[in-house]
Amino acid sequence: MAAASDISPQSYYIQHHLVHLNGLGEKQSTIADFSVINYDSLFWSILMGLIVVLAMWSAARRASAGVPGRFQTAVEMLVDMVAQESKSIIPSEATRRFVAPLALTVFLWVILMNALDLVPVDLLAWIFKMTGVGAEHGDPLYYHRILPTADLNVPMGMSLGVLLLTIYYGIKIKSGGGFVKSLFTAPFHAHGFVGLLLVPFNVLLNLMEYAAKTVSLGMRLFGNMFAGELLFMLIALLGGAWTGFNGASIGLGIGHVLAGSVWAIFHILIVVLQAYIFMMLALVYVGLAHEDH
């Protein structure tokens, strides 16, 4: 990474906030590097997952047959919504008994991870500086990104999990032989010599379909959240341009507050919508695993 003196303060500010806590002190240089562990993404994603699990466990433990409270009512509405969506997409009741609760967990998990983008960009940096653990280069938390879904590794890891789930149910529903047969015979169904000629094309198209589903599922979530994070950083630069009580600084400060407030309100919709889309596509892919081409 270039030194601060080699680039503008604005560029350095954004580049600094795009580096993960991974021990490298720089951005990951390749798309897939299994030697790099982004500890900040792991910490926040696991923490949000634990919060979801504990919240659902608490709701189940406190559920009563009487008049439900607001928390129980909200949870019941979410459970019913996901159950209805699962029923309309996945034909097998046995599959829904596992996939529906999983979809609900993923939905709430992604919402909480996405919602971390609403935390002020420099709040953690200020806390780390006050505690003396991230004030200077080389300190333990000098590099730290709070938004797991803006780290490509997290959405793609979840997407790979959905891929494995679809393959598992494809084999479970169709049997191993039926699943392999569908790879070789669909979507171009033919018999005899023509069918043998079409086998390579069928296999290639099926593999491309699995790859396209996996990449698009992860990239959609990553792209939206990364763009939102970047916009928050650009808005933060307006407030960072404060030089005193003068016209330019006051104007930029007002613009910072207004733009930040408007984008934060709009971003709440994106936070929920992207979680819903991820959940629905996961259900759709599992549902397609039950069908023949």
C-alpha positions as CSV (number, residue, x, y, z in Angstrom):
1,M,0.0,0.0,0.0
2,A,1.2,3.4,-0.9
3,A,2.4,5.7,1.9
4,A,0.1,8.5,3.1
5,S,2.4,11.1,1.5
6,D,2.0,9.5,-2.0
7,I,-1.7,10.0,-2.3
8,S,-4.3,12.6,-1.3
9,P,-5.7,12.5,2.3
10,Q,-9.1,11.6,0.9
11,S,-7.8,8.6,-1.1
12,Y,-5.8,7.5,1.9
13,Y,-8.8,7.8,4.2
14,I,-10.9,5.5,2.0
15,Q,-8.1,3.1,1.3
16,H,-7.4,2.8,5.0
17,H,-11.0,1.9,5.7
18,L,-11.0,-0.8,3.0
19,V,-8.2,-2.8,4.6
20,H,-9.1,-5.7,6.8
21,L,-7.5,-6.8,10.1
22,N,-5.6,-9.8,8.6
23,G,-2.0,-9.3,9.7
24,L,-0.9,-8.1,6.2
25,G,-1.6,-4.4,6.6
26,E,-2.8,-4.3,3.0
27,K,-5.7,-5.3,0.8
28,Q,-5.9,-8.9,-0.3
29,S,-4.3,-9.0,-3.8
30,T,-6.0,-12.0,-5.2
31,I,-9.7,-13.1,-5.3
32,A,-8.9,-16.5,-3.6
33,D,-6.1,-16.6,-1.1
34,F,-6.6,-19.2,1.6
35,S,-3.6,-18.0,3.5
36,V,-5.3,-14.8,4.4
37,I,-7.8,-14.7,7.3
38,N,-9.8,-11.5,7.8
39,Y,-10.2,-11.6,11.6
40,D,-12.6,-8.7,11.7
41,S,-15.0,-10.3,9.2
42,L,-14.9,-13.5,11.2
43,F,-15.5,-11.8,14.5
44,W,-18.5,-9.7,13.4
45,S,-20.2,-12.4,11.4
46,I,-19.9,-14.9,14.2
47,L,-21.1,-12.4,16.7
48,M,-24.1,-11.5,14.6
49,G,-24.8,-15.2,14.1
50,L,-24.7,-15.8,17.9
51,I,-27.1,-12.9,18.5
52,V,-29.6,-14.4,16.0
53,V,-29.4,-17.9,17.6
54,L,-29.7,-16.5,21.1
55,A,-32.7,-14.3,20.1
56,M,-34.5,-17.2,18.4
57,W,-33.7,-19.5,21.4
58,S,-35.0,-16.8,23.8
59,A,-38.2,-16.5,21.7
60,A,-38.8,-20.2,21.7
61,R,-38.1,-20.5,25.4
62,R,-40.5,-17.7,26.4
63,A,-43.2,-18.6,23.9
64,S,-46.6,-19.0,25.5
65,A,-50.1,-20.1,24.4
66,G,-51.7,-16.9,25.9
67,V,-51.7,-13.4,24.5
68,P,-48.2,-13.0,22.9
69,G,-46.0,-10.0,23.6
70,R,-44.5,-7.8,20.9
71,F,-41.3,-9.8,20.6
72,Q,-43.1,-13.1,20.3
73,T,-45.6,-11.6,17.8
74,A,-42.7,-10.3,15.7
75,V,-41.0,-13.7,15.7
76,E,-44.2,-15.5,14.9
77,M,-44.8,-13.2,12.0
78,L,-41.3,-13.9,10.6
79,V,-41.6,-17.6,11.1
80,D,-45.0,-17.7,9.4
81,M,-43.6,-15.6,6.5
82,V,-40.7,-17.8,5.9
83,A,-42.8,-21.0,6.3
84,Q,-45.3,-19.7,3.6
85,E,-42.5,-18.8,1.2
86,S,-40.8,-22.2,1.7
87,K,-44.2,-24.0,1.1
88,S,-44.7,-22.1,-2.1
89,I,-41.2,-23.0,-3.4
90,I,-40.1,-26.3,-2.0
91,P,-42.5,-29.2,-2.7
92,S,-41.1,-31.6,-0.1
93,E,-42.4,-31.2,3.4
94,A,-39.4,-33.2,4.8
95,T,-37.0,-30.7,3.1
96,R,-39.0,-27.7,4.4
97,R,-38.6,-29.0,8.0
98,F,-34.9,-28.3,7.8
99,V,-34.6,-25.6,5.2
100,A,-37.3,-23.2,6.5
101,P,-35.7,-22.7,9.9
102,L,-32.3,-22.4,8.1
103,A,-33.7,-19.8,5.8
104,L,-35.1,-17.8,8.7
105,T,-31.8,-17.9,10.5
106,V,-29.9,-16.8,7.3
107,F,-32.4,-14.0,6.7
108,L,-31.9,-12.6,10.2
109,W,-28.2,-13.2,10.2
110,V,-27.7,-11.3,6.9
111,I,-29.9,-8.4,8.2
112,L,-27.8,-8.0,11.3
113,M,-24.5,-8.2,9.3
114,N,-25.8,-5.7,6.8
115,A,-27.1,-3.4,9.6
116,L,-23.5,-2.9,10.8
117,D,-23.1,-0.6,7.8
118,L,-25.3,1.9,9.7
119,V,-22.6,2.2,12.5
120,P,-20.8,5.5,11.9
121,V,-17.7,4.9,9.8
122,D,-15.2,6.3,12.3
123,L,-16.9,5.3,15.5
124,L,-14.8,2.2,16.1
125,A,-11.6,4.0,15.0
126,W,-12.3,6.7,17.6
127,I,-12.9,4.0,20.3
128,F,-9.7,2.2,19.4
129,K,-7.8,5.5,19.5
130,M,-9.2,6.4,22.9
131,T,-8.3,3.0,24.2
132,G,-4.8,3.2,22.6
133,V,-5.1,-0.1,20.7
134,G,-5.5,1.3,17.2
135,A,-4.2,4.8,17.1
136,E,-1.0,4.3,15.0
137,H,0.1,2.1,12.2
138,G,1.2,-1.3,13.6
139,D,-1.2,-1.2,16.5
140,P,-3.4,-4.3,16.9
141,L,-6.7,-2.8,15.5
142,Y,-5.3,-0.1,13.3
143,Y,-7.0,-1.8,10.3
144,H,-10.5,-3.0,11.0
145,R,-13.7,-3.3,8.9
146,I,-16.9,-3.8,10.7
147,L,-19.1,-4.9,7.7
148,P,-18.7,-8.6,7.0
149,T,-21.0,-8.7,3.9
150,A,-18.7,-6.1,2.2
151,D,-15.9,-8.7,2.4
152,L,-16.3,-10.9,-0.7
153,N,-15.1,-13.9,1.3
154,V,-18.3,-13.9,3.5
155,P,-21.0,-13.7,0.9
156,M,-19.2,-16.2,-1.3
157,G,-18.7,-18.5,1.6
158,M,-22.5,-18.4,2.3
159,S,-23.2,-18.9,-1.4
160,L,-21.0,-21.9,-1.5
161,G,-23.0,-23.3,1.5
162,V,-26.2,-22.9,-0.6
163,L,-24.5,-24.7,-3.5
164,L,-23.6,-27.6,-1.3
165,L,-27.1,-27.7,0.1
166,T,-28.6,-27.8,-3.4
167,I,-26.3,-30.6,-4.4
168,Y,-27.1,-32.5,-1.3
169,Y,-30.9,-32.3,-1.8
170,G,-30.4,-33.1,-5.5
171,I,-28.7,-36.3,-4.6
172,K,-31.1,-37.1,-1.8
173,I,-34.3,-36.5,-3.9
174,K,-33.1,-38.0,-7.1
175,S,-30.6,-40.6,-5.7
176,G,-27.0,-40.5,-6.7
177,G,-27.6,-42.2,-10.0
178,G,-30.5,-39.9,-10.9
179,F,-28.5,-36.8,-10.0
180,V,-25.6,-37.9,-12.2
181,K,-28.0,-38.8,-15.0
182,S,-29.6,-35.4,-14.9
183,L,-26.1,-33.8,-15.3
184,F,-25.5,-35.9,-18.4
185,T,-29.0,-35.8,-20.0
186,A,-30.5,-32.4,-19.2
187,P,-31.3,-29.9,-20.6
188,F,-30.9,-31.4,-24.1
189,H,-32.8,-34.7,-23.8
190,A,-32.1,-37.1,-26.6
191,H,-31.6,-40.8,-27.1
192,G,-29.1,-43.0,-28.9
193,F,-26.1,-41.6,-30.8
194,V,-27.5,-38.0,-30.7
195,G,-27.8,-38.3,-26.9
196,L,-24.2,-39.3,-26.6
197,L,-23.1,-36.4,-28.7
198,L,-25.0,-34.0,-26.5
199,V,-23.5,-35.3,-23.2
200,P,-20.5,-32.9,-23.1
201,F,-22.8,-29.9,-23.8
202,N,-25.3,-31.0,-21.0
203,V,-22.5,-31.4,-18.5
204,L,-20.9,-28.1,-19.4
205,L,-24.2,-26.2,-19.2
206,N,-25.1,-27.8,-15.9
207,L,-21.7,-26.9,-14.4
208,M,-22.0,-23.4,-15.8
209,E,-25.5,-23.1,-14.2
210,Y,-24.2,-24.1,-10.8
211,A,-21.3,-21.8,-11.0
212,A,-23.4,-18.9,-12.2
213,K,-25.9,-19.3,-9.4
214,T,-23.2,-19.5,-6.8
215,V,-21.3,-16.4,-8.1
216,S,-24.3,-14.3,-8.7
217,L,-25.8,-15.1,-5.2
218,G,-22.6,-14.0,-3.5
219,M,-21.7,-11.1,-5.7
220,R,-25.2,-9.5,-5.5
221,L,-25.0,-9.2,-1.7
222,F,-21.3,-8.2,-1.8
223,G,-21.8,-5.6,-4.5
224,N,-24.7,-3.8,-2.9
225,M,-23.2,-3.7,0.6
226,F,-19.7,-2.7,-0.6
227,A,-21.2,0.2,-2.6
228,G,-23.2,1.3,0.4
229,E,-20.2,1.2,2.6
230,L,-18.2,3.2,0.1
231,L,-20.9,5.8,-0.1
232,F,-20.9,6.2,3.7
233,M,-17.1,6.8,3.5
234,L,-17.6,9.5,0.8
235,I,-20.2,11.2,2.9
236,A,-17.9,11.1,5.9
237,L,-15.3,13.0,3.9
238,L,-17.8,16.0,3.9
239,G,-17.6,16.2,7.7
240,G,-13.9,15.6,7.6
241,A,-13.4,18.8,5.5
242,W,-14.3,20.9,8.5
243,T,-11.7,23.7,9.0
244,G,-13.5,26.0,11.3
245,F,-16.5,28.3,11.5
246,N,-16.5,29.5,7.9
247,G,-19.0,29.3,5.1
248,A,-17.4,26.3,3.3
249,S,-17.0,24.2,6.4
250,I,-20.5,24.9,7.6
251,G,-22.0,24.1,4.2
252,L,-20.1,20.9,4.0
253,G,-21.0,20.0,7.6
254,I,-24.7,20.5,6.9
255,G,-24.3,18.5,3.7
256,H,-22.6,15.7,5.7
257,V,-25.5,15.5,8.2
258,L,-28.3,15.7,5.5
259,A,-26.6,13.3,3.1
260,G,-25.7,10.9,5.8
261,S,-29.2,10.9,7.3
262,V,-31.0,10.4,3.9
263,W,-28.6,7.6,2.8
264,A,-28.9,5.9,6.2
265,I,-32.7,5.9,6.0
266,F,-32.6,4.6,2.4
267,H,-29.9,2.1,3.4
268,I,-32.3,0.4,5.9
269,L,-34.4,-0.7,3.0
270,I,-31.3,-2.1,1.2
271,V,-30.2,-3.9,4.4
272,V,-33.5,-5.8,4.6
273,L,-34.1,-6.2,0.9
274,Q,-30.7,-7.8,0.3
275,A,-31.2,-10.2,3.2
276,Y,-34.6,-11.1,1.8
277,I,-33.3,-11.7,-1.7
278,F,-30.5,-13.9,-0.5
279,M,-33.0,-16.0,1.5
280,M,-35.4,-16.3,-1.3
281,L,-32.8,-17.3,-3.9
282,A,-31.5,-19.9,-1.5
283,L,-35.0,-21.3,-1.2
284,V,-35.4,-21.2,-5.0
285,Y,-32.2,-23.1,-5.6
286,V,-33.1,-25.8,-3.1
287,G,-36.6,-26.0,-4.7
288,L,-35.0,-26.4,-8.1
289,A,-33.0,-29.3,-6.8
290,H,-36.2,-31.2,-6.4
291,E,-37.2,-30.8,-10.0
292,D,-36.1,-32.4,-13.3
293,H,-35.2,-30.3,-16.2
